[in-house]
């Protein structure tokens, strides 16, 4: 009996030792990824969080004095006469404009990108690589160059106005540059591949015989699209929408060039605070507020998607 107990104890000890070794091995394998996340993710975020609760320095930087004024400044400004707080919606308008343009960009890229992705996925396998190459080729160049090329197209003496004047449709150039429309066109052009590629990845695995089955059951094209194509490609659509919405919210180059600095977005506001504004705490606070809003939006969309899938089940 004693020998059996000793044997069981040794077995448990050996199992515990093996489990500890496995844990250490997993930790060692995860260590490089954890170091990268810590150095390039958590460390800058922690610095921004600390800076957002400090006072701005006179010539930039921060004063190491605790102050929540950066967050108060987002909604209020101090009256110059009696130092009272007065509600100021200027920054809310910038955030609202940014979210509006980002959502419209997401919808625009979805409207354009879904048919393109469907067209590529419906081609024979030997042709798909060519179309994917054609989609991604313009994006081998720098974003600044591509945005500047868009500026040359929509300016008063640009390609669009010249063609319309030569066609006799207009007598004077249309004012397209430095408008929300120009910024929107630049954002859609910049982030269109981020919508096409995830949707194509879902459509590539799509069984097109299901479309024939739907038509055989007398379903209309709209019903086939709604009840077969959309549900099976929803993961690609959700991924594409997230990949477009998030970077569009923080876009800097496109609104700077095509908006002419008149149509500020959140990215321009943050850059302005770290540059000419020399208000690092408010720039950090604006970045953290943006991140919090994006996280809330993602959590809401994920919960909505999960509840919808649960309801379908």
C-alpha positions in Angstrom: 0.0 0.0 0.0 2.8 2.4 0.9 4.6 1.6 -2.3 1.5 2.3 -4.3 1.1 5.7 -2.6 4.7 6.6 -3.2 4.3 5.6 -6.9 1.2 7.8 -7.3 3.0 10.7 -5.5 6.0 10.3 -7.9 3.6 10.3 -10.9 1.9 13.4 -9.7 5.2 15.1 -9.1 6.4 14.1 -12.6 3.2 15.4 -14.2 3.5 18.7 -12.3 7.1 19.0 -13.5 6.1 18.4 -17.1 3.3 20.9 -16.8 5.6 23.5 -15.4 8.1 22.9 -18.2 5.3 23.3 -20.8 4.2 26.5 -19.2 7.8 27.8 -19.2 8.2 26.7 -22.9 5.0 28.5 -23.9 6.0 31.6 -22.0 9.4 31.6 -23.7 7.7 31.3 -27.1 5.3 34.1 -26.3 8.1 36.3 -24.9 9.1 37.9 -28.2 5.5 38.8 -29.1 4.9 40.2 -25.6 8.1 42.3 -25.8 7.0 43.8 -29.1 3.5 44.5 -27.8 4.9 46.1 -24.7 7.5 48.2 -26.4 5.5 49.4 -29.4 2.0 49.2 -28.0 1.6 49.5 -24.3 4.6 51.8 -23.7 3.5 54.6 -26.1 -0.1 54.2 -24.9 1.1 54.6 -21.3 3.1 57.7 -22.1 0.1 59.2 -23.8 -2.1 58.4 -20.8 0.4 60.0 -18.4 0.9 63.1 -20.6 -2.9 63.6 -20.9 -3.1 64.3 -17.1 -0.2 66.9 -17.1 0.0 70.5 -17.8 1.4 71.8 -21.2 4.8 73.3 -21.3 5.4 76.8 -22.6 7.3 75.8 -25.7 6.0 72.3 -26.1 6.4 69.2 -23.9 4.8 68.9 -20.5 5.0 70.3 -17.0 5.0 67.5 -14.5 2.0 68.8 -12.6 -1.2 66.8 -12.4 -4.1 68.4 -14.2 -7.3 67.1 -15.9 -7.6 70.3 -18.0 -6.8 68.4 -21.2 -10.1 66.4 -20.9 -12.0 69.5 -19.7 -10.8 71.4 -22.7 -12.4 68.9 -25.0 -15.9 70.2 -24.0 -15.3 73.5 -22.3 -13.2 76.6 -22.5 -12.4 79.2 -19.9 -14.0 82.7 -20.2 -11.3 85.3 -20.4 -13.1 87.7 -18.1 -14.3 85.6 -15.1 -12.4 82.3 -15.7 -15.7 80.3 -15.8 -16.1 77.2 -17.9 -18.2 77.7 -21.1 -19.3 74.9 -23.3 -17.5 74.7 -26.6 -18.6 72.3 -29.3 -15.7 73.0 -31.7 -13.8 69.7 -30.9 -17.1 67.8 -30.9 -17.8 69.1 -34.4 -14.3 67.9 -35.6 -15.0 64.4 -34.1 -18.4 64.4 -35.6 -17.1 65.3 -39.0 -14.4 62.7 -38.7 -16.9 60.0 -37.8 -19.3 61.1 -40.5 -16.6 61.0 -43.2 -15.2 57.7 -41.9 -18.7 56.0 -42.0 -19.5 57.4 -45.4 -16.0 56.2 -46.6 -16.8 52.8 -45.2 -20.2 52.7 -47.0 -18.6 54.0 -50.2 -15.8 51.4 -50.2 -18.4 48.7 -49.5 -20.6 49.8 -52.4 -17.7 49.9 -54.8 -15.6 47.1 -53.3 -18.2 44.3 -53.0 -19.0 44.1 -56.7 -15.3 44.3 -57.5 -14.5 41.5 -55.1 -17.4 39.4 -56.4 -16.2 40.0 -60.0 -12.7 38.8 -59.2 -14.0 35.7 -57.2 -16.2 34.8 -60.1 -13.3 34.7 -62.6 -11.5 31.5 -63.5 -8.7 30.7 -61.0 -6.0 31.5 -63.5 -7.3 35.1 -64.0 -7.8 36.0 -60.4 -4.2 36.8 -59.7 -4.1 39.3 -62.6 -7.1 41.2 -61.2 -5.7 41.2 -57.7 -2.5 42.5 -59.1 -4.3 45.2 -61.0 -6.2 46.3 -57.8 -3.1 46.5 -55.6 -0.6 47.9 -58.2 -1.4 51.6 -57.6 -1.0 51.1 -53.9 2.7 50.1 -54.3 3.4 53.8 -54.3 3.5 56.1 -51.3 0.2 57.4 -49.9 1.4 60.9 -50.1 2.0 60.5 -53.9 -1.4 58.9 -54.5 -3.1 61.6 -52.5 -1.3 64.4 -54.4 -2.3 62.7 -57.7 -5.9 62.9 -56.5 -5.3 66.6 -55.8 -4.2 67.1 -59.5 -7.4 65.5 -60.6 -10.0 67.5 -58.6 -8.3 70.9 -58.6 -9.8 73.8 -60.6 -7.4 73.1 -63.5 -7.6 69.3 -63.0 -8.6 66.5 -65.3 -12.3 66.4 -64.3 -12.9 70.2 -64.8 -10.9 70.2 -68.1 -13.0 67.3 -69.5 -16.3 68.9 -68.4 -15.3 72.3 -69.9 -14.2 70.7 -73.2 -17.5 68.7 -73.3 -19.4 72.0 -72.9 -21.2 70.8 -69.7 -19.9 73.6 -67.6 -18.5 77.1 -68.3 -16.3 77.6 -65.3 -14.5 75.1 -63.1 -16.4 73.4 -60.3 -15.0 74.0 -56.8 -14.2 70.5 -55.7 -10.8 70.9 -54.0 -10.7 71.8 -50.3 -14.2 70.4 -49.7 -15.6 67.4 -47.8 -16.4 65.8 -51.1 -12.7 65.9 -52.1 -11.6 64.5 -48.8 -14.2 61.8 -49.1 -13.1 60.9 -52.6 -9.5 60.7 -51.4 -10.4 58.5 -48.4 -12.4 56.1 -50.6 -9.6 55.8 -53.1 -7.0 55.3 -50.3 -8.8 52.6 -48.4 -10.7 50.7 -51.2 -8.3 47.7 -51.3 -8.8 47.3 -47.5 -12.5 46.5 -48.3 -11.9 44.5 -51.5 -9.4 42.0 -50.2 -11.2 40.7 -47.1 -14.5 40.4 -49.0 -12.6 38.6 -51.8 -11.1 36.2 -49.2 -14.7 35.2 -48.2 -16.0 35.0 -51.7 -13.1 32.9 -52.8 -14.4 30.1 -50.6 -18.0 30.7 -51.7 -19.8 27.8 -53.4 -21.5 29.4 -56.4 -23.6 26.3 -56.9 -25.7 27.7 -54.0 -26.8 30.5 -56.3 -28.1 28.0 -58.8 -29.9 26.1 -56.0 -31.5 29.4 -54.9 -32.7 30.2 -58.5 -34.0 26.6 -58.9 -36.2 27.3 -55.8 -37.6 30.4 -57.6 -35.8 32.9 -55.4 -35.3 36.3 -56.9 -31.8 37.8 -57.4 -32.4 40.1 -54.5 -33.4 37.2 -52.2 -30.5 35.1 -53.3 -28.1 38.0 -52.6 -29.8 38.7 -49.2 -30.2 35.2 -47.8 -27.2 33.4 -49.4 -24.4 35.7 -50.5 -24.5 38.2 -47.6 -24.7 35.7 -44.7 -21.9 33.6 -46.1 -19.6 36.6 -46.8 -20.5 38.5 -43.6 -17.0 37.8 -41.9 -15.3 39.4 -44.9 -17.7 42.4 -44.9 -17.2 43.0 -41.2 -13.4 42.7 -41.5 -13.4 45.1 -44.4 -15.6 47.6 -42.6 -13.3 47.6 -39.6 -10.1 47.9 -41.7 -11.6 50.9 -43.5 -13.4 52.7 -40.6 -10.5 52.7 -38.1 -7.7 54.1 -40.3 -10.2 56.5 -41.9 -10.9 58.0 -38.5 -7.3 58.9 -37.9 -6.5 59.9 -41.5 -4.0 62.8 -41.7 -2.5 63.2 -45.2 -5.8 63.0 -47.2 -7.7 65.8 -45.3 -4.5 67.8 -45.0 -3.9 67.9 -48.8 -7.5 67.6 -50.2 -9.1 69.6 -47.3 -6.4 72.3 -47.4 -6.3 72.4 -43.6 -9.8 73.9 -43.6 -11.6 70.5 -43.1 -9.9 69.2 -39.9 -10.2 65.6 -38.9 -9.1 64.0 -35.7 -5.7 63.1 -37.1 -5.1 66.7 -38.1 -6.3 68.0 -34.7 -3.9 65.7 -32.9 -1.0 66.5 -35.1 -1.8 70.2 -34.7 -1.6 70.0 -30.9 1.8 68.3 -31.0 3.0 70.8 -33.6 1.9 74.4 -33.8 -0.4 74.2 -30.8 2.3 72.9 -28.5 -0.3 71.3 -26.3 0.9 67.8 -25.8 -1.5 66.9 -23.0 -4.6 67.8 -25.1 -3.1 66.0 -28.1 -2.7 62.9 -25.9 -6.2 63.2 -24.5 -7.7 63.6 -28.0 -5.9 60.4 -29.1 -7.1 58.5 -26.1 -10.7 59.7 -26.6 -10.5 58.6 -30.2 -9.2 55.2 -29.2 -11.9 54.8 -26.5 -14.7 55.7 -29.0 -13.3 53.2 -31.6 -13.1 50.4 -28.9 -16.7 51.1 -27.9 -17.9 51.0 -31.5 -16.0 47.7 -32.1 -17.4 46.2 -28.9 -21.0 47.2 -29.9 -20.6 45.8 -33.4 -19.2 42.6 -32.1 -22.0 42.2 -29.6 -24.5 43.0 -32.2 -23.0 40.4 -34.6 -22.8 37.8 -31.9 -26.4 38.3 -30.8 -27.5 38.2 -34.5 -25.7 34.9 -35.0 -27.2 33.6 -31.8 -30.7 34.6 -33.0 -30.1 32.9 -36.4 -29.1 29.7 -34.6 
